[in-house]
Structures are given as structure tokens and as C-alpha cells.
Amino acid sequence: GNTLVNDDYSVTFAPTTVDTTAGDGTETDAFEGELVALEGEIGDSFDIDGPGVSRTRGTGAASEVYVFDTDDLEFGEYNITGDTGTEVVLNVEDLGLNASVDEEQFETDEDVTGEVTSDSINRAITVDLIDSDGDSVDSASGQIDANGDFAFNFGTVSDTGTYTVEVTDDNSGITAESSEFEVIEQQDGEASFA
């Protein structure tokens, strides 16, 4: 009979693929910070030249893919030449992902609200409310709208302290974080007498 093997495998997701055999001048766009799969033949090497980068990388002995990390790359064109001599272009662009909150301080009876913006529209995102220990205490999912915006509302937060909001672009894994803000106890109402 058949034997079931229970092995663990590590899988890396690259949302953008560049076919290095597609033909000279073929262009592909990617956002800075995402992983890009460079596809070629088994054992191929790739010369990557662009702003501040000149390196050679390879697929390895039993692979047709090299995963190129665009994190910390400058924006611009990167020429990629495979073993066949074909040169393709990877355009690294800014997603422009940002997260902000509406106040620097929220009271425990106020909704924690804010906005996510992006230079690219119709993108699925996840927004996390992060406490001072770095733990997500609440989460919301949504989509960047046709204006490049997404408004979030975590409702009231009962635990006082310092928080941030972190947004993740679901497809690319690119993240952005808001500045810190405080949640403080509800203040007593003020009364005035005429």
C-alpha cells in the first residue's frame, strides 16, 4: 500500500513573477518590499543591475526560480539578464501604504478611528491594533477603495496604554505603522454654571 509521509515544508509566496525568458525589454512592475519570483531554467543565474544594485543570483541546482527580495531597494528600473542573454526590466515602485489615527489620545469611551491610504486602489488589507507589548489586540479587514482610502473603527478600547495601528497589504505582505497614540481613562464631564 501507500505510505503517508508527514513532512514539514517551508513555502515562500512571491506575488509578482518575472519570466526572464519572455524576451528583451519585457517589463514587470512590483512594489518595493514584496518578494518577486525570477523564473528561468533549472540552474540559471541572473545578473541584476539597477539603482545601487549590481549582483548575480541563481535558482540553485534543482530549481527554476530565484526569489528576489525588493525590501530596501530604491525605486526605479532593474535590468535582469538570465543565462540566455535575454534582458527584462523590473520596475520597483512605491505602494505608498500609510496608516494614521484621528487623534493622538482617545478616552476609553471614544472609538479608536483612523485611515489607511495607498497609491494603489482595490487592494485587500488587514489592519491591526497593536498594544505596547507588540501584540495585536484587535483586527479589521477591508479593501482600499477607488480613492485610495480605507477608514477603520476599532470601537472603544477599555485598556489604557500606548498603541499603534499596523496595516498589511494582504497580497504583497508590505506593512506600514501609524505613530503611537494613547488610550486614557474617560475624563469626568465638566459643568459650567451661569
N, C-alpha and C positions, 0 to 999 in steps of 0.2 A: 504494500500500500504506500500511500504518500505520507511523508513525514512533514509535519508543520514545524518550521523553524521560527523561533521568536527572537529576531534580531532587531536592535535599535539602529535607526539610520538618521543622520543629520541631513536636513533638507534646507536649501537656501532658495528664497524666492527673489527673482530679478524681474521687475515689472516691465522692463524695456529690453528688447533684443536687437542686436546689430548683426546682420548677416554679412560677414566680411568677404563673402564670395559673390555678393549681389552685383558688383560692377563698379567701376571707377566713378566717383562723385556721388554715389548714393548717400543721402543724408538721413539721419535719425535724430530726433530730439529726446532729451532726457532732462530731468530736474536734478540739480546739484543736491547730493545727499542720498540718492537712490542707487541701487545696485543695477548694473547693466550686464546682460549676458552677451559676450562676444562669441559668435558661432563661427566655426571654421571646420577643418578636417581634424581627424584624430592626430594629436601630437603637434598641431600648428602652434606657431609663435606669432605674436602681434607686436609691431612697433607702434607705440602710442606717443604722438607728438602734439603738444598744444601749449596754451599759456602756462609757463612754469613747469611743464612736464615733458620729459623725454625718457621713455623707459620701454623695455621689452618684457612681455609677459607671455606665458604659454598655457595651453589647455591641459597639459600633462599627458602621460603615456596612453591612457585608456579613455580619454575624453575628447569631445568636440567643442567644449565650452570653457571659456575663462570668465569668471565673474569679476567685473571691474567695478570697484567702489568709487563713486564720484564724490564722496564726502570730502569736504575741504578743497575741492577743485575750484579754480577760477572759472567764471562764466566765459563762454566762447567756444570756438571750434577746435575739436581734437581730431587730427588725421590718424586713422588706424590702417596700417598696412599689414596684411597677412602674408603667409608664405607664398601665395600665388602671385604676389606683387600688386594685387588689387588694392586701391586706396578708397576707403569710405570715410565719411565725416560724421562725428558725433557732436551735436550742438548741445552744450550744457547750459541750461537756463535756470533762472531763479523761480521757484514756485511762489515765492512771496507770501508764505504762510505766516500769519501772525495771530496772536491771541491777546485780548485785553479785557479787563473788567471795568464795570461802570463806575466804581468807587474805590478809593484807597482803604476805606473802612466800612464794614457792614455791621449793623447790630443784629443780634440773634433773632429779632423779629422781622428782619428785612430779607428779601430774596437776593441771593447772590447771582448777579446777571452780568453778561458781557457779550463780546462779539469776536468771531473768528473771521479773518479776511484772507483772501488768496488771490493771486494774479490769474489763476486758472479756475474756471467755473465747473459746476456739475460734478464735484468730487466728493466722495463719501469720506466722512471724518468721524473720529471719536474724540470727545472732549472729556478730560478727567479733572476732577477737583482733587488737588494734592495737598496733604497736610504737611506740617513742619518735619515729620519723620520721613517724608518722601513716599508715603502710602496714598494710593487712590482711595478716597472715601466716598466718591460718587462719580457717576459716569453718564454721558449722554451721547447718542449717535445722531448723525444728521447728514445733510448734504449742503455743500457750498452752492448758493443759488446763482441765478443768472447775472446778478450784480456783484458776485464775488464775496458774498457775506453769508454768515450764519449766526443768528442770535441764540444764545443759550441762557437757561434759567435753571439753577440747581435748587431753587426754593430756599427755605430758611435753613441755616446751619446752626445747630444747638451748641456745638463745642467751640469755645473761644480759642483763638490762636492765630498763627500766621499760616497763610495758604497761598498757593499759586494755581493757575489753570494751565494744563498741558493739552495741546491739540495734536492729534496724529492723523496724517493723511493716510487713509486705510490702504490705498494701492501701493504707494511708494515707501511707506514707513517713515517719511520725513516728519519731524516734530518741531513744535515751537512752544514756548512757555511765556506766560504773562509775567509781569512784575509781581512782587509779593504784595499781599493785602492782608488786612486784619479783620477778624470777626471778634467783636466785643459784646459784652453783655448789653441787653436792652437798657437804654437810659430812661430814667424817670421823666415823665412829662413835665414840662414847665407850665406854670399857671401865671397869668398876669391879671392884676386887679385894677380896674379903672377908678 
